[in-house]
């Protein structure tokens, strides 16, 4: 009788271990990643995309249904280590023609930002405290055009998985260690592509800005959203951005990224 009980116990234990092994072995690999590890993948994609030239158009939508259009060109160059440079120049409309934006990053944590306004013939330094302000009247921010962030400045938490536009996504909550204009954001990161497809910015518990990124294409092995829409939830104002042309693996001279070049619209 004791032998039968022992055999039954052994059988039950063996069945439990098999069930546990099956359960944990079928957990998707991406779920085993931490929020920080997901963003390291995102960061790697953004860093590989730094040597590029982009031509894009913008459409600004106001609450009343009115629209305004703009066009711009962006140049960027990766330097040694974490260093990089970015130059953005507006081409149209006439009142924004040759208005520019320049970034010099010595590292992901240490960068200088400037804006140039031809009407006043002056370059204005943009302080770090203003990096979340509106990018020349749009619903994007200066930081959106400022290059990859320093991951050590944030805390990352995986919330769940969701499918957005047919793409499996990790939903990540990102909190800055030092308070910014927003207290946190929630991002939907496409697995295997490692790009944002949706993002929501919060001021404490209140949603104030949200964006979507779509039409993701693989260009030179770099996943690239060709369309973005950013909305200010408080004002109802939206800005759409469409990439008209993009070239990666460019090699621009450092002279393109000087303040003198900024004043000359990259010429």
N, C-alpha and C positions, 0 to 999 in steps of 0.2 A: 504493500500500500504506500509506504514511504517512497519507494522508487517511482511509483506512478505520479505522486505529488511533485517530486523533484523534476521529473521529465516534463510535467505540465508547466512548472515554473520556468524551466529552461526554454520551453517553446514560446511562452509569453514574452520573456525577455528578448529572445531572438526576434520575435515579430515586432516588438517595440523599436528595437534598434534599426530594423530594416525600414520601418515607417519613417523614423527620424532621419535616416540617411537619405531616403527618397525625397522627403520634404525639403531638406537643406540643400541637396544637390540640384534641385530644380529651381532654386531662387535665381532670377536673372542676374548676370554678372554686374550690370550697372547698378542694381540695388545695393550691392555690396560696397559700392564706392561711397566715400564721404562727400559732403557738399563741397569741401575744399578741393577734393580730387576732381570733381566734375568741373569746377572753375579753372583748375589747372589745364584741363583739356580746352576749355573756351579760350583761355589766355594763350595757349600754344597756337591756336588757329589765328587769333588776332595778331600775334607777333609775326607769324609767317606772312600775313597780309600787308605788312608795313611798307614794303617797297612796291609802290603802285602809283598810277595816275587814274583818277576817276573823273568823268564828266557826268553831272547829274542835273536834274530839274527838280524844282520844288513847287508845290501848289499849296497856298495858304487858304483855308476855309474859315470864314467867320460864322458866328451864330446865325446871322440873318441870311446865309446862303451865298454871300459874295465871295469871290475868289481873286487871288493875285498869284502871279507866277514869277519864278526866278530861275536862273541857271547859274551854275558854279562849276569850278574845276578845283580838284584837290590833288596835291602832290604829297607824297610821304617817302621818307627814307629811313632805313634802320641803320644805326651806327654800331659801335662796339658795345658788347655787353647788353645792357638794358637801354642804352641811349637811342633816341630817334628824333626825327623832325617832321613837322607837318606844316603845309601852307595851303590855305583855302582862299580862293579869289572869286568874287561874284562877277559874272559877265553881264547879266541883265537882272532887273530893268535899269533904265538910265540913271535913276536916283541911287542905285546901289552899285553901279558899275565901278569896278576896281576897289571896292571895299574889301579888305582882307583880314585874315586871321592867321597868326603864326604861333607855332609851338616848338619850343626847344626843351626836350626832356633829357636830362643827364642820367636819369634812371626812372623807373616806373613811379617812384615816390618823390621825385624832385624834378619839377618842370616849371618853365616860364611860359606865360601866354601873353600875346599882344594882339590888339586890333588896330586897323588903320582906316581912317575916314578921309578920303580925298577932299571932301568939301572943306574940312578944317585943316588939311595938310598936317595932320599930327598923328603920331602913334600913341596909343593908350595901353598901358600895362593893365592886364586883367588880374586882380589879386585872387589868391586861392579861395578866398571866401565868396567870390563871385562865380566860381566855376559851374554852379548849378543854375545860373541866370539864363535868361532866354538868349539863344544864339541869333542875334540880329533880328529880333522880332518874331522868330519862329517858335514852335513848341518844342523844338530840340534845345539842348543846353550846350554851352561851350564844352562841357565835359564829354558830351556825345561825340564831339569831333576831336577830342584831345588825345586819343590813343589808348593803349591798354592801361588798366589801373594797377596799382600795387596791391596784390592779394593780401599782404600782411595787414592792410588797413581795415579788413573786413572779417566778419564771422559768417560762416555759411552753414545752413541747416537744410537737409533734404526733407521736404514735406510729404510728397507723394509722387505718383506717376499719373500722367494724363496724356490723351491723344489730342493733338491740335492739328487741324488740316491734314489728317492722315499720318502725322508724324508722332511717334512715341516720344514723350518728353519727360525729363526729370523736372519737377517743380521745386525750386530752391528759394529759400528766404535768405536775403543778404542784408546784414546790418553793419553800418560803419562803426568803427570803434570810437571815432570822434564825430559828434553830431554834425549833420549837414542840413541842407534845406529840406531833405527828406530824412525820415528816421529809419526807414527800411525799404527794400523793394523785394517783390516776388517775381522770379523769372522762370519762364518755361524754356528749357534748354533741350533742343533736339538731340536725342541719343545718336551716336555714331557720326553726326555732323558737327555737334558741339557749337552751335550758334543759337542765339536767342530767336524765338519765334513769337514771343509775347512777353510783356513786362508791365508791372504795375508798381508805381511809386506811392508810398504812404507817408503822410505827416501824422505820426502817432497812429491812430486807428482810421484816419480819413484818407481815402484814395484821392489823390490830386492830379496825377498824371499817369497816362497809360499808353502803351505802344504795341504795334504788331509789326512783324517782319516776315515777308512772304516772297514767293517766286525765287526760292533758293536754288541756285545753279552751281555746279562744280566748275570752276574756272582755274585751270592750271593746278588741279588738286586742292583748291581752296574753296570751301563752301561759302557762297556769297549770296545774301538776300538782295535781290534787285529792287524790291519795293519795301518801303517802311511808312508807317503812319503813326504820328505821335499826337496825342490829344491832351489838352489841359481840361480836366474834368470840371474845374470850377468855373471856367469862362465859356466852355463849349467850343473853343477855338481849336482847329486841327491843322496839322502840316503834313503833307504827303511828300515823300522823297522817292524819286525813281532814278536808278542808275541807267544812263544812256549808253555809256561805254566805260570799260575798265580794263586796264593792263597791269599785270603783276610782273614782278622780277625786273622792274625798271632800275636804272642806275643814274640818278640825277647828281649834278655837281652840288657841292655844299653852298655855292654862291646863290643857288635858287632859294635857300632858306635863311637869308640874311634880312635884317630890317630894311636895308636899301632895296632889296628885291620886293619886300612887302610894299614899300612905297611906290614901286614901279609895277605893281600887279603881276609880279613874277616874270617880268620882261628883262 
